[in-house]
Amino acid sequence: VRSIAWPPLRVLPDWRSDLTAWLQDRGLAERPLVLVQAGNKRTMRWWAHRQRASNSKYWPEERWAAVIEALLRRDSRLVVVLLGVPAEASLNEDIASLVQSDRVVNVARELPIPRLLALQERAFGMISVDTGPAHSAAALDCPLVVLFGQVNVDRWAPRSPRGAVQVLTGGRDPDDGILGIAVQDVEEAWDRLQDGIARLP
């Protein structure tokens, strides 16, 4: 079986047309967009608290807010788009309320998969926990910083055509998991990502 370096994925013209109309309706068509995927299936199970010990993919809302604030400070035109499925909308609302900026938009109730993929193809970049949309973003060559918990990163890290992916794991103590990742770690990974892109041909 022939191996491939990244999953083949493409966006259809109709999906791009839908995205263009949607962005125009929201007043975002001319703005640089950074996507943030804070939620995942484990975090948003209805019967359990987000912060339970067994949730190896939970990164605190306060840290997401701090990263978003740092992004907004770097570019006065930038808009941060909070992704997710409808069940993740409340998590996004909690993060947005901590940031309190009209340049943070929660679209978790507005993202059928074709629109998500077209948005990832267009976006300036994305920061995400280890979850499905991180892999689709990488496959579509969306520059990506991804936060991992206790997992085999070599096996599960997202792959992209240009390799524009920064993978973060917890601290020296394996028990820290994703909580061992600091806000500064994410900011520095974002800077490395942008520097690497600038050097690409």
Backbone as CSV, one residue per row, in Angstrom:
resi,resn,N_x,N_y,N_z,CA_x,CA_y,CA_z,C_x,C_y,C_z
1,VAL,0.850,-1.190,0.000,0.000,0.000,0.000,0.886,1.240,0.000
2,ARG,0.633,2.178,-0.893,1.436,3.392,-0.968,1.109,4.307,0.205
3,SER,2.109,4.724,0.936,1.870,5.641,2.043,1.870,7.074,1.533
4,ILE,1.155,7.963,2.249,1.098,9.372,1.889,1.485,10.189,3.103
5,ALA,2.004,11.384,2.863,2.514,12.218,3.942,1.401,12.936,4.688
6,TRP,0.266,13.160,4.029,-0.855,13.822,4.682,-2.149,13.321,4.038
7,PRO,-3.284,13.436,4.760,-4.549,12.938,4.198,-4.989,13.786,3.016
8,PRO,-5.380,13.169,1.901,-5.861,13.957,0.763,-7.236,14.555,1.090
9,LEU,-7.349,15.851,0.973,-8.596,16.533,1.306,-8.693,17.776,0.433
10,ARG,-9.858,17.999,-0.145,-10.016,19.196,-0.969,-11.375,19.819,-0.718
11,VAL,-11.443,21.103,-0.972,-12.653,21.886,-0.762,-13.323,22.115,-2.113
12,LEU,-14.609,21.850,-2.185,-15.340,22.001,-3.443,-15.741,23.455,-3.672
13,PRO,-15.901,23.847,-4.934,-16.262,25.245,-5.232,-17.543,25.704,-4.545
14,ASP,-18.538,24.853,-4.460,-19.789,25.247,-3.799,-19.563,25.566,-2.326
15,TRP,-18.629,24.858,-1.694,-18.339,25.125,-0.280,-17.689,26.495,-0.132
16,ARG,-16.797,26.829,-1.063,-16.162,28.149,-1.021,-17.202,29.249,-1.234
17,SER,-18.132,29.028,-2.135,-19.172,30.029,-2.390,-20.034,30.234,-1.158
18,ASP,-20.406,29.140,-0.503,-21.180,29.242,0.735,-20.408,30.024,1.793
19,LEU,-19.106,29.723,1.936,-18.296,30.421,2.932,-18.225,31.913,2.625
20,THR,-18.019,32.266,1.367,-17.927,33.675,0.999,-19.188,34.422,1.383
21,ALA,-20.331,33.851,1.075,-21.605,34.501,1.417,-21.772,34.612,2.930
22,TRP,-21.408,33.567,3.636,-21.526,33.561,5.104,-20.609,34.606,5.734
23,LEU,-19.377,34.695,5.264,-18.447,35.690,5.787,-18.929,37.109,5.487
24,GLN,-19.477,37.316,4.308,-20.005,38.637,3.971,-21.162,39.011,4.885
25,ASP,-22.036,38.066,5.154,-23.164,38.323,6.055,-22.684,38.720,7.441
26,ARG,-21.557,38.158,7.869,-21.019,38.434,9.203,-20.038,39.614,9.220
27,GLY,-19.774,40.202,8.065,-18.835,41.307,8.001,-17.393,40.883,8.174
28,LEU,-17.072,39.648,7.815,-15.735,39.099,8.030,-14.979,38.820,6.739
29,ALA,-15.569,39.143,5.614,-14.991,38.722,4.337,-13.611,39.310,4.085
30,GLU,-13.337,40.492,4.621,-12.054,41.150,4.350,-11.115,41.104,5.548
31,ARG,-11.441,40.332,6.568,-10.631,40.319,7.779,-9.740,39.081,7.838
32,PRO,-8.508,39.224,8.354,-7.699,38.027,8.613,-8.297,37.248,9.773
33,LEU,-8.415,35.949,9.616,-9.092,35.100,10.593,-8.137,34.078,11.188
34,VAL,-8.149,33.974,12.510,-7.468,32.883,13.201,-8.537,32.035,13.863
35,LEU,-8.471,30.746,13.652,-9.470,29.816,14.185,-8.973,29.223,15.492
36,VAL,-9.906,29.024,16.427,-9.583,28.389,17.706,-10.587,27.275,17.962
37,GLN,-10.079,26.072,18.192,-10.896,24.910,18.537,-10.526,24.491,19.953
38,ALA,-11.315,24.953,20.925,-11.027,24.659,22.327,-11.711,23.389,22.810
39,GLY,-12.838,23.048,22.207,-13.625,21.916,22.679,-13.288,20.625,21.961
40,ASN,-13.759,19.544,22.531,-13.628,18.220,21.940,-14.702,17.337,22.544
41,LYS,-14.846,16.153,22.018,-15.925,15.271,22.466,-15.845,14.981,23.959
42,ARG,-14.639,14.781,24.472,-14.502,14.464,25.890,-14.905,15.643,26.773
43,THR,-14.539,16.848,26.346,-14.836,18.024,27.148,-16.328,18.284,27.243
44,MET,-17.071,18.010,26.165,-18.458,18.433,26.106,-19.472,17.322,26.335
45,ARG,-19.064,16.193,26.901,-20.055,15.176,27.263,-21.029,15.770,28.271
46,TRP,-22.290,15.585,28.021,-23.318,16.274,28.812,-23.336,15.859,30.268
47,TRP,-22.858,14.639,30.563,-23.024,14.096,31.908,-21.830,14.358,32.809
48,ALA,-20.838,15.062,32.332,-19.628,15.213,33.139,-19.114,16.642,33.087
49,HIS,-18.390,17.019,34.110,-17.807,18.356,34.194,-16.599,18.458,33.275
50,ARG,-16.420,19.620,32.672,-15.306,19.818,31.741,-13.962,19.476,32.377
51,GLN,-13.802,19.820,33.650,-12.489,19.730,34.272,-12.213,18.403,34.969
52,ARG,-13.059,17.403,34.741,-12.853,16.137,35.434,-11.477,15.549,35.092
53,ALA,-10.955,14.786,36.023,-9.577,14.289,35.897,-9.382,13.403,34.668
54,SER,-10.427,12.719,34.240,-10.282,11.800,33.109,-10.270,12.514,31.753
55,ASN,-10.531,13.812,31.751,-10.554,14.541,30.489,-9.140,15.007,30.147
56,SER,-8.451,14.239,29.356,-7.052,14.519,29.035,-6.894,15.585,27.955
57,LYS,-8.008,16.135,27.456,-7.935,17.145,26.403,-8.494,18.497,26.843
58,TYR,-8.711,18.662,28.136,-9.243,19.935,28.635,-8.101,20.895,28.931
59,TRP,-8.178,22.091,28.331,-7.245,23.185,28.614,-8.086,24.344,29.123
60,PRO,-7.763,24.939,30.247,-8.671,25.878,30.914,-9.074,27.089,30.070
61,GLU,-10.299,27.521,30.294,-10.840,28.671,29.577,-9.966,29.915,29.742
62,GLU,-9.428,30.107,30.945,-8.599,31.288,31.200,-7.351,31.286,30.319
63,ARG,-6.806,30.117,30.046,-5.621,30.051,29.188,-5.979,30.335,27.739
64,TRP,-7.103,29.785,27.288,-7.547,30.102,25.929,-7.748,31.609,25.782
65,ALA,-8.381,32.222,26.777,-8.635,33.658,26.709,-7.318,34.435,26.634
66,ALA,-6.328,34.029,27.405,-5.043,34.725,27.401,-4.357,34.608,26.039
67,VAL,-4.428,33.434,25.420,-3.848,33.256,24.080,-4.569,34.148,23.070
68,ILE,-5.884,34.168,23.141,-6.663,34.980,22.204,-6.341,36.463,22.384
69,GLU,-6.240,36.916,23.615,-5.892,38.317,23.861,-4.535,38.654,23.259
70,ALA,-3.592,37.731,23.365,-2.265,37.951,22.780,-2.350,38.067,21.262
71,LEU,-3.157,37.226,20.635,-3.330,37.300,19.189,-3.933,38.637,18.775
72,LEU,-4.942,39.082,19.498,-5.623,40.329,19.146,-4.705,41.533,19.300
73,ARG,-3.804,41.475,20.268,-2.872,42.583,20.463,-1.892,42.708,19.295
74,ARG,-1.617,41.602,18.621,-0.603,41.599,17.569,-1.105,42.186,16.257
75,ASP,-2.415,42.194,16.058,-2.969,42.656,14.781,-4.342,43.267,15.038
76,SER,-4.480,44.551,14.800,-5.729,45.248,15.109,-6.869,44.870,14.171
77,ARG,-6.552,44.201,13.054,-7.603,43.791,12.118,-8.043,42.345,12.333
78,LEU,-7.255,41.606,13.089,-7.489,40.170,13.252,-8.811,39.887,13.959
79,VAL,-9.493,38.845,13.497,-10.686,38.323,14.170,-10.419,36.872,14.539
80,VAL,-10.730,36.510,15.785,-10.594,35.130,16.248,-11.953,34.455,16.164
81,VAL,-12.003,33.339,15.483,-13.242,32.597,15.252,-13.209,31.329,16.096
82,LEU,-14.148,31.215,17.016,-14.239,30.056,17.900,-15.077,28.985,17.221
83,LEU,-14.458,27.857,16.926,-15.094,26.765,16.194,-15.784,25.791,17.145
84,GLY,-16.426,24.800,16.541,-17.002,23.722,17.325,-18.345,23.286,16.789
85,VAL,-18.888,22.257,17.422,-20.248,21.810,17.162,-21.162,22.524,18.150
86,PRO,-22.491,22.481,17.956,-23.383,23.213,18.858,-23.161,22.926,20.342
87,ALA,-22.825,21.691,20.698,-22.610,21.363,22.108,-21.421,22.103,22.706
88,GLU,-20.530,22.607,21.844,-19.346,23.322,22.325,-19.545,24.832,22.389
89,ALA,-20.739,25.288,22.010,-20.997,26.729,21.985,-20.875,27.351,23.371
90,SER,-21.320,26.644,24.414,-21.260,27.217,25.760,-19.816,27.393,26.232
91,LEU,-18.949,26.457,25.886,-17.536,26.601,26.206,-16.974,27.839,25.511
92,ASN,-17.296,27.999,24.239,-16.837,29.171,23.501,-17.353,30.465,24.119
93,GLU,-18.610,30.445,24.555,-19.181,31.642,25.177,-18.424,32.007,26.453
94,ASP,-18.047,30.997,27.220,-17.294,31.265,28.447,-15.933,31.878,28.133
95,ILE,-15.283,31.370,27.097,-13.986,31.924,26.694,-14.148,33.350,26.187
96,ALA,-15.139,33.567,25.325,-15.360,34.903,24.765,-15.690,35.917,25.850
97,SER,-16.421,35.491,26.869,-16.784,36.422,27.945,-15.563,36.865,28.733
98,LEU,-14.535,36.030,28.787,-13.295,36.402,29.468,-12.486,37.401,28.643
99,VAL,-12.576,37.295,27.328,-11.820,38.193,26.444,-12.526,39.543,26.296
100,GLN,-13.843,39.491,26.136,-14.662,40.695,25.995,-14.179,41.592,24.855
101,SER,-14.179,41.031,23.654,-13.812,41.781,22.463,-14.799,41.450,21.357
102,ASP,-15.164,42.470,20.584,-16.053,42.211,19.453,-15.309,41.568,18.294
103,ARG,-14.006,41.332,18.481,-13.221,40.625,17.458,-13.067,39.141,17.785
104,VAL,-13.915,38.643,18.673,-14.001,37.210,18.969,-15.422,36.776,18.665
105,VAL,-15.566,35.835,17.742,-16.902,35.398,17.333,-17.039,33.888,17.538
106,ASN,-18.156,33.511,18.090,-18.467,32.112,18.387,-19.390,31.592,17.295
107,VAL,-18.898,30.663,16.478,-19.687,30.169,15.342,-20.019,28.685,15.479
108,ALA,-19.986,28.185,16.702,-20.169,26.743,16.909,-21.540,26.241,16.460
109,ARG,-22.518,27.135,16.348,-23.848,26.719,15.894,-24.046,26.951,14.392
110,GLU,-22.973,27.316,13.698,-23.120,27.721,12.296,-22.153,26.999,11.358
111,LEU,-21.637,25.847,11.774,-20.541,25.246,11.010,-20.838,23.831,10.531
112,PRO,-21.629,23.689,9.482,-21.653,22.370,8.836,-20.249,22.066,8.313
113,ILE,-19.962,20.799,8.152,-18.599,20.398,7.808,-18.079,21.068,6.528
114,PRO,-18.857,21.161,5.449,-18.305,21.832,4.254,-17.866,23.267,4.536
115,ARG,-18.626,23.994,5.333,-18.244,25.371,5.662,-16.996,25.397,6.532
116,LEU,-16.903,24.467,7.477,-15.705,24.384,8.319,-14.465,24.170,7.465
117,LEU,-14.536,23.243,6.530,-13.370,22.943,5.699,-12.989,24.133,4.823
118,ALA,-13.981,24.807,4.253,-13.689,25.985,3.442,-13.078,27.092,4.293
119,LEU,-13.543,27.206,5.525,-13.000,28.210,6.445,-11.559,27.892,6.812
120,GLN,-11.273,26.626,7.048,-9.898,26.229,7.359,-8.968,26.470,6.184
121,GLU,-9.443,26.244,4.986,-8.630,26.503,3.801,-8.283,27.982,3.688
122,ARG,-9.172,28.849,4.094,-9.009,30.291,3.930,-8.262,30.958,5.073
123,ALA,-8.335,30.394,6.279,-7.888,31.080,7.486,-6.383,31.355,7.495
124,PHE,-6.004,32.355,8.265,-4.602,32.704,8.470,-3.877,31.633,9.268
125,GLY,-4.609,30.956,10.160,-4.026,29.888,10.971,-5.044,29.402,11.988
126,MET,-4.630,28.404,12.774,-5.547,27.784,13.731,-4.777,27.300,14.948
127,ILE,-5.409,27.408,16.116,-4.889,26.837,17.354,-5.962,25.900,17.889
128,SER,-5.574,24.686,18.255,-6.569,23.669,18.543,-6.056,22.651,19.550
129,VAL,-6.986,22.055,20.289,-6.676,20.829,21.009,-6.588,19.698,19.988
130,ASP,-6.145,18.560,20.443,-6.060,17.374,19.594,-7.471,16.861,19.346
131,THR,-8.013,17.154,18.179,-9.372,16.750,17.827,-9.496,16.744,16.312
132,GLY,-10.604,16.221,15.799,-10.758,16.047,14.364,-10.482,17.287,13.529
133,PRO,-11.042,18.454,13.875,-10.791,19.642,13.060,-9.324,20.028,12.956
134,ALA,-8.511,19.672,13.939,-7.077,19.946,13.820,-6.482,19.165,12.653
135,HIS,-6.913,17.934,12.480,-6.381,17.103,11.400,-6.855,17.597,10.031
136,SER,-8.107,18.025,9.946,-8.583,18.543,8.661,-7.888,19.862,8.331
137,ALA,-7.646,20.711,9.346,-6.935,21.969,9.097,-5.545,21.701,8.532
138,ALA,-4.826,20.774,9.145,-3.482,20.464,8.667,-3.523,19.918,7.241
139,ALA,-4.452,19.031,6.970,-4.549,18.450,5.631,-4.833,19.508,4.579
140,LEU,-5.536,20.581,4.998,-5.847,21.675,4.079,-4.773,22.759,4.087
141,ASP,-3.654,22.473,4.753,-2.503,23.374,4.788,-2.772,24.655,5.554
142,CYS,-3.707,24.611,6.491,-3.937,25.739,7.382,-2.860,25.693,8.469
143,PRO,-2.044,26.720,8.627,-1.000,26.705,9.665,-1.611,26.428,11.034
144,LEU,-1.014,25.499,11.783,-1.682,24.931,12.954,-0.747,24.800,14.142
145,VAL,-1.251,25.228,15.302,-0.651,24.867,16.585,-1.646,23.930,17.270
146,VAL,-1.186,22.750,17.687,-2.087,21.769,18.279,-1.572,21.338,19.643
147,LEU,-2.477,21.299,20.621,-2.148,20.965,22.000,-2.536,19.520,22.275
148,PHE,-1.562,18.729,22.719,-1.793,17.320,22.990,-1.754,17.033,24.478
149,GLY,-2.530,16.037,24.885,-2.448,15.503,26.231,-1.551,14.277,26.237
150,GLN,-1.990,13.231,26.891,-1.196,12.007,26.998,-1.527,11.095,25.826
151,VAL,-0.705,11.190,24.789,-0.968,10.444,23.566,0.356,10.270,22.830
152,ASN,0.397,9.292,21.946,1.570,9.060,21.118,1.595,10.105,19.998
153,VAL,2.343,11.181,20.215,2.335,12.293,19.268,2.890,11.878,17.913
154,ASP,3.925,11.055,17.889,4.497,10.636,16.615,3.460,9.951,15.740
155,ARG,2.561,9.236,16.384,1.537,8.522,15.625,0.359,9.421,15.241
156,TRP,-0.047,10.322,16.142,-1.306,11.035,15.979,-1.166,12.496,15.581
157,ALA,0.044,13.021,15.466,0.199,14.429,15.088,-0.398,14.690,13.707
158,PRO,-1.110,15.804,13.541,-1.655,16.146,12.220,-0.550,16.349,11.196
159,ARG,-0.834,15.961,9.952,0.122,16.115,8.853,-0.393,17.157,7.867
160,SER,0.549,17.941,7.325,0.151,18.958,6.358,1.108,18.948,5.178
161,PRO,0.666,19.430,4.016,1.538,19.431,2.837,2.845,20.183,3.055
162,ARG,2.782,21.360,3.703,3.993,22.157,3.923,4.654,21.876,5.269
163,GLY,4.025,21.044,6.074,4.570,20.795,7.403,4.391,21.959,8.344
164,ALA,3.402,22.799,8.087,3.175,24.001,8.892,2.346,23.651,10.130
165,VAL,2.928,22.811,10.985,2.253,22.355,12.199,3.235,22.434,13.361
166,GLN,2.810,23.043,14.443,3.565,23.054,15.682,2.802,22.212,16.703
167,VAL,3.446,21.179,17.226,2.826,20.268,18.182,3.346,20.575,19.580
168,LEU,2.426,20.745,20.528,2.796,20.997,21.915,2.330,19.849,22.791
169,THR,3.172,19.479,23.736,2.798,18.490,24.752,3.067,19.080,26.123
170,GLY,2.664,18.349,27.171,2.798,18.844,28.528,4.234,18.966,28.984
171,GLY,4.398,19.273,30.269,5.720,19.506,30.825,6.518,18.236,31.003
172,ARG,7.542,18.324,31.811,8.438,17.189,32.006,7.741,16.028,32.705
173,ASP,6.786,16.331,33.539,6.041,15.284,34.237,4.929,14.767,33.340
174,PRO,4.973,13.497,32.913,3.934,12.977,32.019,2.536,13.094,32.602
175,ASP,2.430,13.130,33.931,1.114,13.236,34.548,0.478,14.607,34.334
176,ASP,1.293,15.603,33.953,0.738,16.931,33.710,-0.192,16.935,32.501
177,GLY,0.135,16.125,31.502,-0.665,16.090,30.295,-0.785,17.468,29.667
178,ILE,-1.940,17.750,29.122,-2.169,19.020,28.432,-2.092,20.204,29.389
179,LEU,-2.353,19.965,30.671,-2.293,21.056,31.646,-0.858,21.516,31.884
180,GLY,0.107,20.752,31.419,1.495,21.171,31.501,1.895,22.161,30.427
181,ILE,0.977,22.481,29.523,1.235,23.473,28.477,0.826,24.842,28.998
182,ALA,1.752,25.779,28.975,1.491,27.133,29.457,1.062,28.039,28.303
183,VAL,0.437,29.154,28.656,0.042,30.139,27.652,1.254,30.578,26.839
184,GLN,2.356,30.826,27.506,3.575,31.259,26.807,4.044,30.208,25.807
185,ASP,3.863,28.935,26.123,4.245,27.869,25.189,3.474,28.004,23.876
186,VAL,2.193,28.305,23.988,1.360,28.429,22.790,1.764,29.668,21.998
187,GLU,1.996,30.769,22.689,2.421,31.988,21.992,3.734,31.768,21.253
188,GLU,4.676,31.104,21.908,5.969,30.854,21.264,5.826,29.904,20.081
189,ALA,4.952,28.914,20.204,4.717,27.994,19.083,4.094,28.739,17.907
190,TRP,3.189,29.658,18.200,2.576,30.465,17.140,3.637,31.290,16.416
191,ASP,4.558,31.875,17.176,5.623,32.665,16.564,6.529,31.785,15.693
192,ARG,6.862,30.593,16.189,7.683,29.682,15.381,6.967,29.298,14.102
193,LEU,5.682,29.078,14.217,4.878,28.712,13.048,4.927,29.825,11.998
194,GLN,4.707,31.055,12.423,4.698,32.179,11.477,6.083,32.392,10.887
195,ASP,7.123,32.250,11.696,8.491,32.388,11.183,8.783,31.318,10.137
196,GLY,8.337,30.080,10.424,8.565,29.001,9.478,7.846,29.217,8.161
197,ILE,6.623,29.731,8.235,5.852,29.999,7.012,6.540,31.069,6.185
198,ALA,7.069,32.077,6.863,7.736,33.170,6.145,8.939,32.683,5.355
199,ARG,9.549,31.593,5.804,10.729,31.067,5.129,10.415,30.069,4.027
200,LEU,9.146,29.673,3.931,8.781,28.723,2.885,8.843,29.378,1.511
201,PRO,9.209,28.623,0.490,9.281,29.210,-0.865,7.892,29.576,-1.376
